[in-house]
Amino acid sequence: MECTCSFYCPPQGVARGYCYSDYNGWGRPPRYCCVPSYMDFDAPDIDFYW
């Protein structure tokens, strides 16, 4: 699955290579993308509720 997100600056503690939605007190912003150092974009989608 292609990793398509609006931002590429993940918070601390998030594993690289995962697309996710950020809900940590910032409302509901666009999807973020944790870009891996290795070219692997077959990561599952994850929702975090901090």
C-alpha positions in Angstrom: 0.0 0.0 0.0 1.4 3.4 -1.0 2.2 5.7 1.8 0.4 8.9 0.9 0.3 11.7 3.5 0.3 15.5 3.8 3.2 15.8 6.2 6.5 14.0 6.6 7.5 15.0 10.1 6.4 12.3 12.6 6.4 12.9 16.4 8.8 11.0 18.8 8.1 7.3 19.4 6.5 6.5 16.0 8.0 3.6 14.1 9.3 4.6 10.7 7.4 3.5 7.6 3.9 4.0 9.0 1.1 6.2 7.8 -1.0 7.4 10.7 -3.5 10.0 11.8 -2.4 12.4 14.6 -4.9 13.1 17.4 -2.6 14.3 20.1 -4.3 17.5 21.0 -4.2 19.1 17.6 -7.7 18.2 16.5 -7.9 16.2 13.3 -5.0 17.4 11.0 -4.2 15.7 7.6 -2.6 12.3 7.6 1.1 12.2 8.5 3.7 9.9 6.9 6.7 8.4 8.7 9.2 8.1 5.9 11.6 5.2 6.4 15.3 5.4 5.8 14.9 2.2 3.8 12.5 2.4 0.8 9.6 0.5 2.3 6.2 2.0 1.8 4.2 -1.2 2.4 3.4 -0.2 5.9 -0.1 -0.6 7.4 -2.3 2.3 8.4 -2.3 3.1 12.1 -4.5 5.5 14.2 -3.0 6.8 17.4 -5.1 8.1 20.3 -2.7 9.9 22.6 
